[in-house]
């Protein structure tokens, strides 16, 4: 459900959950005698709150990808390994992890690209955060383009972002050939 829900809805719900006065997270912390922080207004916790929200929303998508990768592994590998006397831990290390390398590579690339393009949740939850604690590259591009009307600068920043993501993807693709089949 989190994967198909829009970032606007998710951000609004999590903004309510993080509310220091009536949010559920601080309420549950108070049950244990812990004073919860001001999640979205404290520069030390604002980015952590955004990261937790992003991880919660994206974990389902990543799990579906890994489930598909696990279902692609033939049971005959595990049968042969168990006949040879391999333990479950050795099967995990010698069969599962190496055969999930392409899936892990894909998830890494997609997650990296998504992390560079964080915008919606930051804009709705903190608008750049206390003292700019949650300002991201894409939000910076948005601010220069639509708040300061510096379209050329925003365009240049967009191209730099594209080039950085492209270079990192190429490097990961080259390194992936070393540890993936």
N, C-alpha and C positions, 0 to 999 in steps of 0.2 A: 504494500500500500504506500509506503513512503516514497518509493521510486516514481510512482505515477502521479503523486500529488505535486502540485505546483510549488515552486520555491516561495511564492508569496504566502500561500496558506501555511506551509511548514514554518516559515519565519515568524509569522504572526502567532502561531501556537507556541513556538519555543520562546518568543519574546514574553508571552504571558507566563510560561513555565519558569522563566528566569527572573520574573518580577520580584524585587526584594520584599515588597510588602505583602502580596497575596499570591505569589507563585508557588506551585506545588513543590518545586525542588527545595526551596528554603523551608517550606513547611515540614517536609520529611526530615530535613536536617535538624530542625528545631525539636522534633520528636526525640532525637538522640542527644539533645542538649547542645547542639552545634549552631552557632550563629552563622547563617549563610551569608556569603559575600553579596555585594551589589554587582551581580554578574555582568551586566551590560554597561554599567557606568564607571566601573573601576578599570583603569588602563591595564592592570595586571591580569584580570580575569576575562576581559571582553573578547580577546582573540581565542582564548580557550573555549569560551562559550560558543563562538562561531564554529570552531573546529569540531566540537562535540556534535553540534547540530548537523554539520556537513557529513560527518562520519555516520550519524544515525540515518540520514537520508540515503546515503550511497551504499551502505553495507549490504542492503538487499540485492542491488544490482551486481555487486561483486560476488556475492554468494551464489547467485544464479549462474554467473560465468564459471566459477569454480566447480559448481555442481555439474555443469555441462562438460567441463574438462575431466572430472572424475568419472563420469559415465562413459567417456570415450576410452578409458583404459580397459583393455580386455581382461576379463577374469582369468584367462589362461596364464598370464604373467604371475598372478598370485598363487595359482595352483602349482605351477612349476616351482616357484620359490618355496612354498610350504613342503613340497615333496623333497626339496633339497635341504630342508631343515631350517629355513630362514625364519627368524622370529618376526612378530608383527612390526616391531620397531625397525628391523633391518629391511622389511618389505617397504615400509614407509620411506626409509632413507634411500633405498636402492631402486625402487620402482615408482612409487607414487610421486615423490618430489621431482625426479627428473622428467617424468612424463607430463607433469603439470607445468613444466617450464614455459611452453608457448602460451599457456593461459596466464601464467604469472607475468610474462612479458607484456601481453596485451593489457592486463589489468594495470600494470605499472604505467604504461604509456597513457592510457585513458585517464587514470587518476592524476598523473602529472599534468596533463593538459587541463583537466578540470580544476586543479588547484591553482593554476595560473589564471583561470578565468572566473574566479569567485567574484560575484558582483551582487546578485539579487539578495542573498541572505544578509550581506553586510549593509547594503543600502536600506533594507527594511528594519533590521534589528538595531543598528547603531549609527547609520549614516556616516561611517568612517570612524566612529568610536570616540571615546574620550581621549582627547589629545592626539588624535590620529592613530590610535592604537590598532584599529582594524582597517585602516585604509589599505586597499589592494591596488594592484597595477591597473586593473580594468576600471576601478572606481576613479583612479587618478585620471585615466583617459577620459572617462565620462565627465568629470569635473572640468577638465580643460576644454572639452568640446562644448558642453551644454551649459556650464555655469559661467565660465570665463570667456567663452566664444573664441578660443584659440584653436581653430580647426586644424591648422597646419601642424601645430605642435602635437595635438591629439593624434593626428594621422601619423606623424613620425613615431610617436610612442607606440601606436598600434603595429606599425611595421617592425619596430624593434622587438615587441612582444612576439610577433609571428616568427621572426628570425631566431629568437632565443628558443622558442618551442621547437622549431624545425631543427636547429642544431642539436638540441638535447635528444630529440627523437632519432636523429641520424646516429648519434653516439650510442644511444641505447640499442639501436638496431645492429650496429657493428659489434657491440659487446654481447648482445643476445646470441649471436652465432657461436660464441665460445661455450655457452652453458645451456644451449637449447638445441633440440634435434629438429 
